[in-house]
Amino acid sequence: MAVSAPGSACGPLRLGVPGLWARGRRVPGLAGPGRNVAAASGLGASGTDAYCMELLRKRDYESYLCSLLLPAESRSSAFALRAFNVELAQVKDLVSEKTIGLMRMQFWKKTVDDIYCDNPPHQPVAIELWKAVKKHNLTKRWLMKIVDEREKNLDDKAYRNIQELESYAENTQSSLLYLTLEILGIKDLHADHAASHIGKAQGIVTCLRAMPYHGSRRRVFLPMDICMLHGVSQEDFLRKNRDKNVRDVIYDIASQAHLHLKHARSFHKSVPVKAFPAFLQTVALEDYLKKIQQVDFDIFHPSLQQKNTLLPLSLYIRSWRKRY
């Protein structure tokens, strides 16, 4: 299902130049130990569902908006899946010691195992994810890949190269999209290929968007091979250096995200229309890539940290036009 990553783009290019980015198991039935989980937890069905929605709205607003535009019968499952991802993603920022982070990841590994044994723990996200697994027969492998990759990422180490970043994105963001396709009832090779590329683009853009935040905590996760290619050190980013070679590093990384979006859209005519709602996040990715180009790849420009107030409208229009 995964698609091999294309090579990195190379050679500088700036605004106003044509060719913007051109550069030289089935689950047991409902009868079982899990049936009364919601009641035992003290939260009704609407309570656990609302919990996931609110968690997503607060922690991953773009995914919240995209999930709202999914078909009604798929929405609650998508909220559960994305809330699960938020729970995993925030472990790294909420714990002060790696050992505690590993313990939380072990909880979620056991939770996934228990969900497929029809015995989820009394935790809102786990309950909703259990419902989604039962309703759509979601593949356990993708859920475990997300947990495993997030666990490995607890180490505060920069990616050695762009391929390592893409591998992380494939195992997290692309896996989320494969599961979203399953929620939508889509089994299609072209849709899988598009999901792979969009997930990689999402991972790369997320890495770029988080750079100012990570920098404020004296962490740099940008691919080391690209930094070395341009003679840029981690200290340059920590000092918010805006020199051309620093912007060239950002250009190379952003170009790879753009390339993945381009590859994903090359499958547009072959991907079932029913799959398009799963890919609405391309709107936010495209928006960020355009903004960073407009500020000449200055990763620290204040405009990049501003919320796009027109994003809900842009998402609705893209959904109405049935495009991604």
N, C-alpha and C positions, 0 to 999 in steps of 0.2 A: 504494500500500500504506500509505503514511503517512496518518495521520488528523490533521486540523487540530486544534490545541490549543484547548481552551475558555478562556474568559477567567478571570482571577484572581478568587478569592473576595474579599469585602471586608466590613469591619465587625467589631469585636471580639466575641469570645465566650469564655467561660471555663468551667471545670469546673462540673458540677452544673446546667448549662442544657440543656434539651431541645434536640435537633437539634444534636448535638455539632459537626458541621462546617458547618452552615448558616450562611452569612454573606453581611447586606445585600450459457554455451557448453558442450557436453559435453566431457569430458576424454578424451585418447587412452587406449587400452587399457593394461593393466598391462605389456605388452611395451614397453620403452622405456628411456631413460637413467635413469629414477628407480627401476627395479626393484631394483637392488642398493644403494640408498642406505642402508638400515638396516644391512646388513652392512659397508658401507664406513665407516660412522660408528663402528663398534666397539660399537654398542648393538644387542642383539637386539630383536625386536618387543616382548617384555615389558619390556625396558629403557627404551625410549622411552615406552611407555605408562605405566610406573611413574613415570617422571620427571615427566610431565604431572600425574599424580594427586598426587604429593607437592608439586609447585609449587602446585597449586590448594589443597591441604589447608593449606599454610602461609600462603598469600597471600590466598586468597578462600574461607574456610571455609564460608560460607553456600552459595556456588555448588557447592562440593565435596559438601556434604550433598544438595543438590537433584539433582546429577548422579548420585549413588548410587541415587536412586529412579527413574531413567529405566529403560526396558526394557533388558535385558542387551545386546541387539544394537545399541543406540544409545549405550551408556555411554562407550566409549572415544572415540568421535567427539566427544561432548559435552565430555569432559575435554580433548581437544585444542583445541577451540574456545575453551573458557574459559581454558585455559593461554595461548593466543595473546593473549587479551584481557589477562591478567595481565602478560605480557611488554610489551605496549604501555603499559599503565597505569602500570607502575613506572618507565618511562623518565624521566618528569618529576621523580620524587623521587630518582633515582639519579645524574643528571647535574648538574654544577655550571654548565655553560655551554649555552646554547641550541643552539649550533653542533653540539655533541656529540649532543644530543638529536635534531637534524635528521638527523644521520648514521645514528643508530639507526633512525629512522623510515624513512629511505631503504632501509636493509637489509631491513626488513619489507615495504616496497612491492615491492622486487625479489624477495623471497622469495615473495610471493603470485603475481607474474608467473611466476616459475620453477615454482611448484607447478602452475599451469595449462599449463605447457609440459612437464609430467611430468619435471621436473629440479630437485627441491627441494634446498636446501643440507644439509650434514651437521650438522644441529642438531635435537635431540630434538623440540621443539615443531613445527618445520617439517615433520619427517618424519611425525608423527602427524596434522598438519593435512592433509598431502598424501593420506594414507590416507583421511581423512574426506571430502575433496573427491571422490576417486575412487569411494568407496563410495556416497555420497549425491548426487553431482552438484551440489554446493553452488554457489550463485550467487556469482560473483566480485565482483559489484558491492557486495554487503553487506560483504564482507571489506575491500574497498578503502575503503568509507565509514568504517569503524571506524578504519583507519590514518590517513586524511586528517583526520578530526575530531580524533583524538588529537594529530596533528602541529600543527594549528592551536591546540590547547589548550596548547601548550608556552609560549605567552606568559602571563606571570603577570598577567592582567587579570581584573577582576571582570566578571561578566555584566552587560551594560547593562540588561537587563530579563528578566523571567521567560520570555518567549518565546525569548530567546537560550539560556537554560539548557535549555528544552524541546527546542530544535533540536539542541543538543549531545547530549542524552539520546536523542533519536530516532535520530540517526546512529551512536550507540555502543550503548547498551543495547537499544533496539528492534531494531537490526540483528542483534545477538546472538540475540535471540528469533526473528526471521525465519529465521535459519540453524538454530536449534534445532528449529523446526517442520519444516524441510526434512530434518533428521536423523531426525525421527520420521515422515517420509513424509506430512506434512500439507500439503495445498494447499487452503486455505479462506479466503474473504474475511473472515468473522467472526473467525476465529482471528487473522488478520493485524491486524484492528482492535484486538482485545484486546491483542495483543502490542505494538502501538504505544503504547497507553495505559499498560500495565504498565512498558514501558521508560522512558517519561517519568517515571512515579512513581518508578522505581528511581533515575533520574538526579537527581531532586530530593532524595530521601531521602539519597542518597550525599553530595550537596553539604552537606546539613545535618549528617550524622554526622561529616563530615570537618572541620567548622568549628573545633572545639577544637584539632585537630592543626595545621591551617593557621594558626590564630591564634598558636600557639606559635612558628611560623616567620614571624610578622608578615605573613601573607597573608590576605586576605579575598576570597572569590569570590561572595558572596551577591549576588543581583540588585540593582543600584543603584537602579532605579526604585522598588522597594518600600522600600528604606532611606530614600530621599529623601522618600517619601510620609509616613513616620513621623518624619522629622527625625532620623534616626540616621546617624552617620558611621562609617567603618571603624574609627576610633580607639575608638569605643564598644565594638566587639567585641574589639579588641586588649586593651582594659583589662578585659574580662569584665564589662562593665556589665550589670546584671540589671534595669534599670528597665522599667517597663511598655511604653514605646515600643519598646524593644529586643525584648521578648517579643512585641509585636504584629507585628514584622517576621517573626519565626520562625513565628508563627501563620499569617500570610498565605501564606508559602511552603509550610508543612506542609499547609495547606488545599488547595493546588493539587495536591499529591501525592495526598491523600485523594480529591479529585475525579476524578483519573485512574483510581484504583483502582475507584471507583464506576462510572465509564464502562466500564471493562474488564469488570466483573462484570455489566453490563447485557446483555452478549452471551452470558452463561453458557448459556442454553438453546439457542443457535444454534451454539455452538462444539463441534466433534467431541470426544467424551470422550477420544479418543487424544491430543488436544492438551494436555489438562490438566496432564500432568507437566512440560511446558515452562514452566508458569506458577507452579510451587511457590514461587518467590521472593516471591510475594505474602504468604506467611506471615511472613517476616522484616520485610517492609515494614510490614505491619499492626501487628506487635509494636512496632516503633520508634515509629510514629505514636501508638499507645496510651500508650506510656511518656512521650513528650514532652508529651502532653496531661495526664498525671497529675502532672507536675512544673510545670504551668502555663507550658509553652513556654520553660523556662529551658534554653537550649542548652548551658550549661556544667554542668548538674547531674551529679554523679558517677555516678548510677545509669544514665545514658544510655551510659556507657562500659563498663558491665559486660556480659560475655557472657551470653546467654540459655542456660542449661544445659538447659532443656527444649525448645529448638528442634528437636533431632533427633526427639523424640517428637511434637511438634506437626506437623512435616513428614510424619512417617509416618501420623499420623491423618488429616491433610488428603488425603494420597495415597490412603489406604484408602477414604475417603469419596468420592473422585473429585470433588473440588471445588477451586476456586482463589479 
